[in-house]
Amino acid sequence: MHLIKLSAIDSTNDYLKQLNAQNEAESFTVVTAEIQTAGRGQMGSKWLTEPGKNLITSILIKDVLTSPDQIFLLNAAVAVSITQALKKFGIPGLSIKWPNDILSANKKISGILIENSFRNDGRIDSVIGIGLNVNQSDFSDLPRASSLLNIIGTELNKEQILFAIVEEMKRSTVNGLSMEMWHTYNNFIFRLHIPTAFEADGQQFMGIIKGVGTDGKLEVTLEDDSVRRFGIKEIEMLY
């Protein structure tokens, strides 16, 4: 693992993508920052963090994706790797809120943004951005967010957590991406098989999460026992 530590940057993902484009960086090159001024999440949403308190990192992975069809399988492997790493630090009630928010109980503690670059020779490079709330305590403007500090009552070492996440990610990808990882991801899904309120197309309804397809779509059983599939941002869970 090649670790690059920055004090401040606009985006660790952008920095790592530019570094790889200019210098052909090795797989599992990792960039961290104490302050990120233009962090972002899924579908362009912003990721705001208190300087110096949280883990802000981007990780380059190469030669894992063999086709675009595996993109969401990589997403699943990353989400599971973070979840498994946090279990080692005694974080309770861990789950994955589709597609890749990491929760403890019903509080969001981490978000993921994966950006893929497709090379002319068919190779795919993936930059995995992770924001993890570690030692921040104030989430007064974000009632659904929390941190490891708030959950277990003690500060944790951000670098130790980073090393644990990278170790799990290497284990999950060393032999390629497997369907066994997919099953693990589905078993971690937040509110799996539990009646839940949703909103889609301006309408609220009850449904039960059946699972997530390999294309990344959420499969929900409706009240008439039909199954409907939703893409990212097409449905909102009300909880």
Rosetta blueprint (number, residue, H / E / L):
1 M L
2 H E
3 L E
4 I E
5 K E
6 L E
7 S E
8 A E
9 I E
10 D L
11 S L
12 T H
13 N H
14 D H
15 Y H
16 L H
17 K H
18 Q H
19 L H
20 N H
21 A H
22 Q H
23 N H
24 E L
25 A L
26 E L
27 S L
28 F L
29 T E
30 V E
31 V E
32 T E
33 A E
34 E E
35 I E
36 Q E
37 T L
38 A L
39 G L
40 R E
41 G L
42 Q H
43 M H
44 G H
45 S L
46 K E
47 W L
48 L L
49 T L
50 E L
51 P L
52 G L
53 K L
54 N L
55 L E
56 I E
57 T E
58 S E
59 I E
60 L E
61 I E
62 K E
63 D L
64 V L
65 L L
66 T L
67 S L
68 P H
69 D H
70 Q H
71 I H
72 F H
73 L H
74 L H
75 N H
76 A H
77 A H
78 V H
79 A H
80 V H
81 S H
82 I H
83 T H
84 Q H
85 A H
86 L H
87 K H
88 K L
89 F L
90 G L
91 I L
92 P L
93 G L
94 L E
95 S E
96 I E
97 K E
98 W L
99 P L
100 N L
101 D E
102 I E
103 L E
104 S E
105 A L
106 N L
107 K E
108 K E
109 I E
110 S E
111 G E
112 I E
113 L E
114 I E
115 E E
116 N E
117 S E
118 F E
119 R L
120 N L
121 D L
122 G L
123 R L
124 I E
125 D E
126 S E
127 V E
128 I E
129 G E
130 I E
131 G E
132 L E
133 N L
134 V L
135 N L
136 Q L
137 S L
138 D L
139 F L
140 S L
141 D L
142 L L
143 P L
144 R L
145 A E
146 S L
147 S L
148 L H
149 L H
150 N H
151 I H
152 I H
153 G L
154 T L
155 E L
156 L L
157 N L
158 K H
159 E H
160 Q H
161 I H
162 L H
163 F H
164 A H
165 I H
166 V H
167 E H
168 E H
169 M H
170 K H
171 R H
172 S H
173 T H
174 V L
175 N L
176 G L
177 L L
178 S L
179 M H
180 E H
181 M H
182 W H
183 H H
184 T H
185 Y H
186 N H
187 N H
188 F L
189 I E
190 F L
191 R L
192 L E
193 H L
194 I L
195 P E
196 T E
197 A E
198 F E
199 E E
200 A E
201 D L
202 G L
203 Q E
204 Q E
205 F E
206 M E
207 G E
208 I E
209 I E
210 K E
211 G E
212 V E
213 G L
214 T L
215 D L
216 G L
217 K L
218 L E
219 E E
220 V E
221 T E
222 L E
223 E L
224 D L
225 D L
226 S L
227 V E
228 R E
229 R E
230 F E
231 G L
232 I L
233 K L
234 E L
235 I L
236 E E
237 M E
238 L E
239 Y L
